[in-house]
């Protein structure tokens, strides 16, 4: 009877708790039992491990093999336990020294030939392993991703034989020493947008204060084109933001090292389900709002989304995170995204078009706009019409400012906000709005008039003040004046009947 213990990690939402892999060999009829709440992917490791050991010229013990993944009450998923299970069997059977396993953590999926394949969530695993003081052995294909974490000794390996040779002291694995990721980040240029000066201004204000934005107008007026240029206006990501964003994408399996420090851009189809947008599944996975963390979530044809999907956005828009609860699991995901949405003014899309081609009745228009609830629209900071421009105006329109010039003003405004309150204006709470966004006497009078005439809610009132504060920051003004409040009020009067 023999026993081997080694360390690995499991993915649980954004966390990667430590898992102890215990392998016990006993006399009796040959059997391979895997316990510790493994899912189907983990249970299938029995066949992968057996084949990998045999093709790597190791002996597969013809005994009763019991593998326990502790703690027993933590569900285990994915193929990352293949390598630690194989090493545990080798150590328990005396083919590698068991004492050599101390001081390491292992993760990797095995092919039938013993090669190591990449695993999902390597960055999340590396973030948690860095605090343990142990060295991490994982597939070579995950090395560039895991190396983004500072303070981690990373040993990439190509195969089970390479790991065994390292633990036996024959051929040590070299620590990862790849060049740092310096990929050039490129975004669509705002100079491509002709005309639409109010929309360009709204885009700049939204970027400067991290405000949500709804663009509406006939098809072909540039709504999607404008939205696609918002990520390029946002300030460059710092190390914390980049690591948070990359870790979520790593859990989803969509992270690519060449996209390091690039603002996420997510544009789901309007047929997406609630689970696809906010996250879910029997084992909770991040949804589009979490994959857009620190970036932009673009919802085109907003009224065409299922109403349950739209209503599910209300909480994360306010709180910046989402909790996905299931019968056996609960996971918290960050969701501090910037919402940009686009819609047509009516079912046919041409209400207000200069050629008068719209034939929608008032009831049809009301039903179409009624798909968007008041509470949802109340959480959107900027509502702006993007009208159809005559061909002559488009041809005569001068070239607009490039993205780089606008991004400089946005970055300067964001720097002022960070120095003043430590966060973007859109994230200010009620007491902080009263402290940092209080307008002058003329601005107060104008705001009181707007509240009376437009029927603003308390939330809408605070949103106008936040937007006014951002407009003042872009102008380099320490105070909020009547002109800033007037522009902020105007930005909330875009869609009739929604304020």
WOURPE-V860656 format. One record per residue. N is the residue number from 0. RES is the residue in one letter. SS is DSSP state (H for helix, E for strand, C for the rest). PHI is phi in radians with two decimals (none if undefined). PSI is psi in whole degrees, 0 to 359 (* if undefined). Layout:
n = {N;N}
res = {RES;RES}
ss = {SS;SS}
phi = {PHI;PHI}
psi = {PSI;PSI}
This chain:
n = {0;1;2;3;4;5;6;7;8;9;10;11;12;13;14;15;16;17;18;19;20;21;22;23;24;25;26;27;28;29;30;31;32;33;34;35;36;37;38;39;40;41;42;43;44;45;46;47;48;49;50;51;52;53;54;55;56;57;58;59;60;61;62;63;64;65;66;67;68;69;70;71;72;73;74;75;76;77;78;79;80;81;82;83;84;85;86;87;88;89;90;91;92;93;94;95;96;97;98;99;100;101;102;103;104;105;106;107;108;109;110;111;112;113;114;115;116;117;118;119;120;121;122;123;124;125;126;127;128;129;130;131;132;133;134;135;136;137;138;139;140;141;142;143;144;145;146;147;148;149;150;151;152;153;154;155;156;157;158;159;160;161;162;163;164;165;166;167;168;169;170;171;172;173;174;175;176;177;178;179;180;181;182;183;184;185;186;187;188;189;190;191;192;193;194;195;196;197;198;199;200;201;202;203;204;205;206;207;208;209;210;211;212;213;214;215;216;217;218;219;220;221;222;223;224;225;226;227;228;229;230;231;232;233;234;235;236;237;238;239;240;241;242;243;244;245;246;247;248;249;250;251;252;253;254;255;256;257;258;259;260;261;262;263;264;265;266;267;268;269;270;271;272;273;274;275;276;277;278;279;280;281;282;283;284;285;286;287;288;289;290;291;292;293;294;295;296;297;298;299;300;301;302;303;304;305;306;307;308;309;310;311;312;313;314;315;316;317;318;319;320;321;322;323;324;325;326;327;328;329;330;331;332;333;334;335;336;337;338;339;340;341;342;343;344;345;346;347;348;349;350;351;352;353;354;355;356;357;358;359;360;361;362;363;364;365;366;367;368;369;370;371;372;373;374;375;376;377;378;379;380;381;382;383;384;385;386;387;388;389;390;391;392;393;394;395;396;397;398;399;400;401;402;403;404;405;406;407;408;409;410;411;412;413;414;415;416;417;418;419;420;421;422;423;424;425;426;427;428;429;430;431;432;433;434;435;436;437;438;439;440;441;442;443;444;445;446;447;448;449;450;451;452;453;454;455;456;457;458;459;460;461;462;463;464;465;466;467;468;469;470;471;472;473;474;475;476;477;478;479;480;481;482;483;484;485;486;487;488;489;490;491;492;493;494;495;496;497;498}
res = {X;X;X;X;X;X;X;X;X;X;X;X;X;X;X;X;X;X;X;X;X;X;X;X;X;X;X;X;X;X;X;X;X;X;X;X;X;X;X;X;X;X;X;X;X;X;X;X;X;X;X;X;X;X;X;X;X;X;X;X;X;X;X;X;X;X;X;X;X;X;X;X;X;X;X;X;X;X;X;X;X;X;X;X;X;X;X;X;X;X;X;X;X;X;X;X;X;X;X;X;X;X;X;X;X;X;X;X;X;X;X;X;X;X;X;X;X;X;X;X;X;X;X;X;X;X;X;X;X;X;X;X;X;X;X;X;X;X;X;X;X;X;X;X;X;X;X;X;X;X;X;X;X;X;X;X;X;X;X;X;X;X;X;X;X;X;X;X;X;X;X;X;X;X;X;X;X;X;X;X;X;X;X;X;X;X;X;X;X;X;X;X;X;X;X;X;X;X;X;X;X;X;X;X;X;X;X;X;X;X;X;X;X;X;X;X;X;X;X;X;X;X;X;X;X;X;X;X;X;X;X;X;X;X;X;X;X;X;X;X;X;X;X;X;X;X;X;X;X;X;X;X;X;X;X;X;X;X;X;X;X;X;X;X;X;X;X;X;X;X;X;X;X;X;X;X;X;X;X;X;X;X;X;X;X;X;X;X;X;X;X;X;X;X;X;X;X;X;X;X;X;X;X;X;X;X;X;X;X;X;X;X;X;X;X;X;X;X;X;X;X;X;X;X;X;X;X;X;X;X;X;X;X;X;X;X;X;X;X;X;X;X;X;X;X;X;X;X;X;X;X;X;X;X;X;X;X;X;X;X;X;X;X;X;X;X;X;X;X;X;X;X;X;X;X;X;X;X;X;X;X;X;X;X;X;X;X;X;X;X;X;X;X;X;X;X;X;X;X;X;X;X;X;X;X;X;X;X;X;X;X;X;X;X;X;X;X;X;X;X;X;X;X;X;X;X;X;X;X;X;X;X;X;X;X;X;X;X;X;X;X;X;X;X;X;X;X;X;X;X;X;X;X;X;X;X;X;X;X;X;X;X;X;X;X;X;X;X;X;X;X;X;X;X;X;X;X;X;X;X;X;X;X;X;X;X;X;X;X;X;X;X;X;X;X;X;X;X;X}
ss = {C;E;E;E;E;E;E;E;E;C;C;E;C;C;E;C;C;E;E;E;E;E;E;E;E;E;C;C;C;C;E;E;E;E;E;C;C;E;C;H;H;H;H;C;H;H;H;H;H;H;H;H;H;H;H;C;C;C;C;C;C;C;C;E;E;E;E;E;E;E;C;C;C;C;C;E;C;C;C;C;H;H;H;H;H;H;H;H;H;H;H;H;C;C;C;C;C;H;H;H;H;C;C;E;E;E;C;C;E;E;C;C;C;C;E;E;E;C;C;C;C;H;H;H;H;H;H;H;H;H;C;C;C;C;E;E;E;E;E;H;H;H;H;H;H;H;C;C;C;C;C;C;C;E;E;E;E;C;E;H;H;H;H;H;H;H;H;C;C;C;C;C;C;C;E;C;C;C;C;C;C;C;C;C;C;C;C;C;C;H;H;H;C;C;C;C;H;H;H;H;H;H;H;H;H;H;H;H;H;C;C;C;E;E;E;E;C;C;C;C;C;C;H;H;H;H;H;H;C;H;H;H;H;C;C;C;C;C;H;H;H;H;H;H;H;H;H;H;H;H;H;H;C;C;C;C;H;H;H;C;C;C;C;C;E;E;C;C;C;C;C;C;C;H;H;H;H;H;C;E;C;C;C;C;E;C;C;H;H;H;H;C;C;C;C;E;E;E;E;C;C;H;H;H;C;C;H;H;H;H;H;H;H;H;H;H;H;H;H;C;E;E;E;E;E;C;C;C;C;E;E;E;E;E;C;C;C;E;E;E;E;E;E;C;C;C;C;C;C;C;C;C;C;C;C;C;C;C;C;C;C;H;H;H;H;H;H;H;H;C;C;C;C;H;H;H;H;C;C;C;C;E;E;E;E;C;C;C;C;C;H;H;H;H;H;H;C;C;C;C;C;C;H;H;H;H;H;H;H;H;H;H;H;H;H;H;H;H;H;H;H;C;C;C;H;H;H;C;C;H;H;H;H;H;H;H;C;C;E;C;H;H;H;H;H;H;H;H;H;H;H;H;H;H;C;C;C;H;H;H;H;H;H;H;H;H;H;H;H;H;H;H;H;H;C;C;C;C;C;E;C;H;H;H;H;H;H;H;H;H;C;C;C;C;C;C;C;C;C}
phi = {none;-2.51;-2.46;-2.35;-2.26;-2.66;-1.87;-2.56;-2.49;-1.99;-1.51;-2.40;1.19;-1.56;-1.69;-2.36;-1.15;-1.19;-2.16;-1.68;-1.68;-1.88;-2.11;-2.12;-1.94;-2.42;-1.26;2.34;-1.13;-1.00;-2.76;-2.33;-1.97;-2.10;-2.21;1.95;1.00;-1.38;-1.54;-1.07;-1.05;-1.26;-1.09;-1.22;-1.07;-0.99;-1.30;-1.14;-1.15;-1.03;-1.15;-1.13;-1.13;-1.22;-1.27;-1.55;1.22;-1.65;-1.57;-1.59;-1.06;-1.55;-2.45;-1.42;-1.80;-2.10;-1.98;-1.97;-1.85;-1.78;-1.29;-1.24;-1.61;-1.75;-1.08;-1.99;-2.50;1.61;-1.68;-1.25;-1.58;-1.01;-1.11;-1.09;-1.14;-1.08;-1.16;-1.10;-1.13;-1.12;-1.23;-1.15;-1.60;1.39;-1.49;-2.35;-1.21;-1.12;-1.19;-1.27;-1.33;-1.14;1.51;-2.19;-2.17;-2.25;-2.72;2.92;-1.69;-1.73;-1.49;-1.20;-1.63;1.61;-1.27;-1.66;-1.82;-1.14;-2.03;-1.38;1.42;-1.07;-1.18;-1.12;-1.08;-1.17;-1.06;-1.30;-1.19;-1.08;-1.46;-1.54;1.42;-1.70;-1.44;-1.96;-1.88;-2.66;-1.05;-1.02;-1.13;-1.68;-1.13;-1.06;-1.22;-1.18;-1.23;-1.19;-1.52;-1.35;1.32;-2.10;-1.56;-1.95;-2.08;-1.35;-2.38;-1.66;-2.70;-1.08;-1.08;-1.10;-1.17;-1.10;-1.11;-1.18;-1.20;-1.45;1.47;-1.45;-2.32;-1.09;-1.34;-1.46;-1.03;-1.15;-2.36;-1.21;-1.17;-1.09;-1.32;-2.20;-1.13;-1.31;-1.62;-2.21;-2.31;-1.04;-1.58;-1.18;-1.12;-1.23;-1.49;-1.71;1.16;0.94;-1.03;-1.05;-1.19;-1.11;-1.12;-1.08;-1.12;-1.15;-1.11;-1.06;-1.17;-1.19;-1.93;1.05;-1.54;-1.38;-2.52;-2.10;-1.86;-2.38;2.93;-1.10;-1.07;1.42;-1.57;1.84;-1.11;-1.14;-1.07;-1.13;-1.06;-1.14;-1.65;-1.14;-0.98;-1.25;-1.49;-1.28;-1.05;-1.02;-1.30;-1.48;-1.09;-1.15;-1.09;-1.11;-1.22;-1.07;-1.10;-1.16;-1.14;-1.14;-1.15;-1.15;-1.06;-1.36;1.48;-1.84;-1.31;-2.21;-0.96;-1.22;-1.71;-1.04;1.23;-1.65;-1.07;-1.10;-2.29;-2.08;-2.39;-1.23;-1.22;-1.24;-1.55;-1.13;-1.46;-1.06;-1.10;-1.18;-1.47;-1.74;1.84;2.80;1.81;-1.04;-1.84;-0.98;-2.10;-1.16;-1.72;-1.08;-1.19;-1.42;-1.16;-1.59;-0.95;1.18;-2.41;-2.13;-1.90;-1.88;-1.95;-1.47;0.93;-0.93;-1.16;-1.41;-1.23;-1.03;-1.04;-1.12;-1.12;-1.14;-1.19;-1.21;-1.39;-1.09;-1.17;-1.12;-1.07;-1.48;-1.73;1.38;-2.70;-2.39;-1.91;-1.80;-1.95;-2.23;-1.03;-1.93;-2.42;-2.49;-2.41;-1.88;-2.18;-1.20;-2.64;-1.60;-1.86;-1.88;-1.48;-2.22;-2.19;-2.40;-2.72;-1.52;-1.35;-2.75;-1.01;-1.41;1.69;-1.99;-1.10;1.47;-1.19;-1.01;-1.45;1.10;-1.40;-1.22;-2.16;-1.25;-1.40;-0.99;-1.16;-1.12;-1.13;-1.13;-1.14;-1.11;-1.28;-1.20;-1.18;-1.76;-1.29;-1.03;-1.04;-1.21;-1.11;-1.17;-1.64;-1.74;-1.30;-2.13;-2.10;-2.36;-1.47;-2.00;-1.34;-1.31;-1.76;-1.06;-1.03;-1.11;-1.15;-1.13;-1.20;-1.54;-1.17;-1.27;-1.11;-1.41;-1.11;-1.29;-1.00;-1.05;-1.19;-1.19;-1.11;-1.11;-1.17;-1.09;-1.10;-1.14;-1.14;-1.11;-1.11;-1.09;-1.14;-1.14;-1.21;-1.43;-2.29;1.36;-2.82;-1.26;-1.06;-1.12;-1.67;-1.21;-1.46;-1.03;-1.14;-1.20;-1.09;-1.09;-1.44;-1.78;-2.03;-1.19;-1.41;-1.32;-1.06;-1.13;-1.16;-1.12;-1.09;-1.12;-1.18;-1.09;-1.13;-1.12;-1.09;-1.19;-1.43;-1.73;1.11;-1.20;-1.38;-1.08;-1.16;-1.10;-1.06;-1.17;-1.17;-1.09;-1.14;-1.11;-1.14;-1.08;-1.10;-1.15;-1.08;-1.14;-1.11;-1.11;-1.46;1.30;-1.74;-1.33;-1.95;-1.78;-1.77;-1.11;-1.12;-1.20;-1.14;-1.07;-1.15;-1.17;-1.11;-1.06;-1.27;-1.79;-1.88;-1.20;-1.68;-1.00;1.40;-2.07;-1.40}
psi = {133;157;141;142;139;169;142;189;149;150;128;91;232;357;161;77;152;139;129;121;114;130;125;129;132;160;157;185;140;132;157;106;132;120;166;37;50;145;186;320;319;320;326;351;336;314;322;317;317;311;320;319;317;318;341;9;25;162;129;116;129;66;181;110;124;123;123;129;103;145;148;338;5;117;139;138;161;173;9;349;357;309;310;326;315;316;324;319;318;320;318;330;4;15;340;154;125;327;341;346;341;141;7;156;148;145;137;144;138;138;172;343;359;359;151;127;153;155;156;141;25;324;319;319;318;323;318;323;331;330;354;342;1;158;148;125;125;171;149;324;341;358;313;324;311;333;352;343;126;154;22;130;113;126;97;145;148;338;168;322;321;318;316;319;324;315;332;353;12;306;94;145;136;134;148;130;38;158;146;151;117;43;138;128;123;142;160;145;136;339;342;341;120;138;208;47;316;321;321;320;316;323;320;317;317;317;321;326;4;42;150;155;135;121;132;146;175;162;145;11;355;17;309;322;317;314;321;343;357;316;326;341;342;150;155;148;137;179;319;313;316;320;321;312;315;325;320;316;329;319;323;344;11;1;139;127;331;347;16;132;12;130;130;144;113;131;76;153;152;355;4;147;172;315;324;327;310;350;156;204;163;321;107;130;154;144;189;325;330;324;339;8;130;15;214;134;117;121;100;150;56;315;345;347;150;140;325;325;313;319;332;345;345;313;309;331;327;319;338;13;165;138;120;116;132;174;320;351;153;134;141;130;137;148;53;78;164;117;128;125;156;148;161;158;347;173;319;339;353;20;127;0;142;331;357;32;350;135;17;139;160;324;319;318;318;318;321;312;336;349;342;118;155;315;325;312;331;341;1;127;317;127;116;135;137;94;162;132;140;152;323;320;321;318;327;353;132;163;134;171;142;164;320;319;318;322;329;317;321;315;321;318;319;322;321;317;319;320;326;313;358;13;168;156;325;340;3;138;179;311;324;325;316;329;315;344;14;123;171;182;317;322;323;316;317;320;321;321;318;320;317;319;326;351;44;142;173;323;317;323;314;325;322;319;321;315;320;321;321;319;320;321;320;328;356;24;134;339;163;116;179;324;322;319;319;317;323;320;316;328;349;5;20;305;112;136;13;353;*}
